[in-house]
């Protein structure tokens, strides 16, 4: 069976919330105790993401992963410290990627989908999220520096060039 990606709908919200909770538990088990904690919950943004048409789900019979895909300039990426972006060409941002852990290669599926639409991608992750750092680098993203998310906390910024 193959995976498909589609825009999320309000009917998907209960499953999306479950997936974010599973991802949060996975991160805690793997030493990432800070990301998606109090004040940084992705759930606070998902209803707006759906309204704006920026939230997507990956499904294979049922929903197994969720991510935000936002085409255009992202305020998070306007300022970068300890490095530079490799390109100032138009890009899309990928945010809030989470999986239930049952489908292999989620990042590959997500990034293949996104880069087919906008080949220049940016994403960020927490310094303690070693699993995400590894899969991003394996896919071809390069670390560019440090950005700060809405609550002011730092994230490692990655970029994928066409």
N, C-alpha and C positions, 0 to 999 in steps of 0.2 A: 504494500500500500504506500502511496506517495503522500508527501506533505503538501498542503496548500496554504497559502497566505491570503487573508482577506481583511478588510476593515472591520474593526470591532463594532458591536452594537450594544445598546444598553442591556439587552437580554444576556449578553456575555458577562456582565459585571460580577455575578456571584463566582463564576469559575475563575475569572481574572483575579479577583481578590484571593481566592484559594492559592493560585499559582504564586502570587507575590508573597504570601505567607510561607509557602514551601521554600521559595528561593531565600527568604530571610532566614529560615531555620538552617538551610544548607550553608549559607554564609557564616552563621554563628558557629556551626560545627567545624568550619574550616578556618577559624581564627579572625573572621571579619565581624567584629562586634559593633562597629560604628555605622556602617552603611545602612540606610533605610531604617534608622532608629527614630526616636522621638523628634518630630519636626522635619524629618527627611523622608516621610513615607510616600512611596510612589502612588499609593491609593488616593492621596489628596489631589492628585492631578489627573487621574484617569477619566473622570467624567467629562472634564473640559477637553482632554485629548480626543475623546469620542465625538463631542460636539464639533470640534474643529476638523474632524476627519483625519486625525494624526495617529490614532491607536490601531494597531493591527494584531491579529492573532494567527498563530500557526496551528493548523489542525490536521489530524490524521484520524478520522472518525470522531474524535473529540478534541477540544482545545488543549494543547500541550505547552504553548509558549505565548508570550505577549511582548510587544515592544512599541515604542513611539518612534515614528519616522517623520521628521519635520524638514520640509524642503525650504531652504532660504536661511538668511542670517539668523544666528542664534545668539541672544544676549550673553549666554554663558561663555561664549567663545570670543567675545570682543577683546578681552584682555587676557594675555597669557604671560606667565612668569617663568623664569628659569629655562627659557627656550623660545622658539618661534614656530609659527605654522610654516609648513613647507610651501604652501600655495595660498594665494588670496582669491583664487578663482571661486565662482559660485559653488556652494556645497549643500549637502543635506546632513542633518544631525540624527543620530540614533540614540535614543535614551530609554531607560527603564526596561531593559531586556531582562526577562525572567522566564524560567522554564520549570515544569514539574519534574524534570529529570528522567522522563521515560523515553524521550526521543534523542538519539545521538546526533551530534553535529548541528545543534540548533543555531549557533552563531553562523555557521556556513550557510544554512538555509536563509537566515535573516539577511546576512550581508550580500548573498547572491541576489536576493530579491531587491534590496535597496540599491546596490551598485548598478543593477541593470537599468534603473530609472535615473539615478544621479551617480555617476562614477566617482565623484569626489565626496568622501564621507568623513565626518568627524564624530567622535564618541569620547566619553570620559569614564573613568572608574576610580573607585576608592583605592588608596595605597595598600589596604589590607586584602583587597579582592584579587588574590594571586591567580585564582582560576580564570577569571575574566582577562587579566593581563596576558596570561599564557595563550588563551584561545584567540585574542585579538592579534597578538604578534604572529601566531601561527598562520592566521588568515592573511597577513601582510600589512597590518597597521603598524605605523611607527610612532613611538612616543615623542611628543613635541615639547612638553613642558607641563606646567601646572596651571589649571584654571580653578575658579571658585564658583560653587553652585549657589543657589538662592540663599541658603542659610549661612553662606560665607565659608563653608568648609572646603578644603582643597581636594582636587581630583587630578589624577594623571590624565592628560589630554592626548588623544591618539588621532592620527589622520591616515586615511587611505587615499592615495592618488590614483587617477586613471592610468 
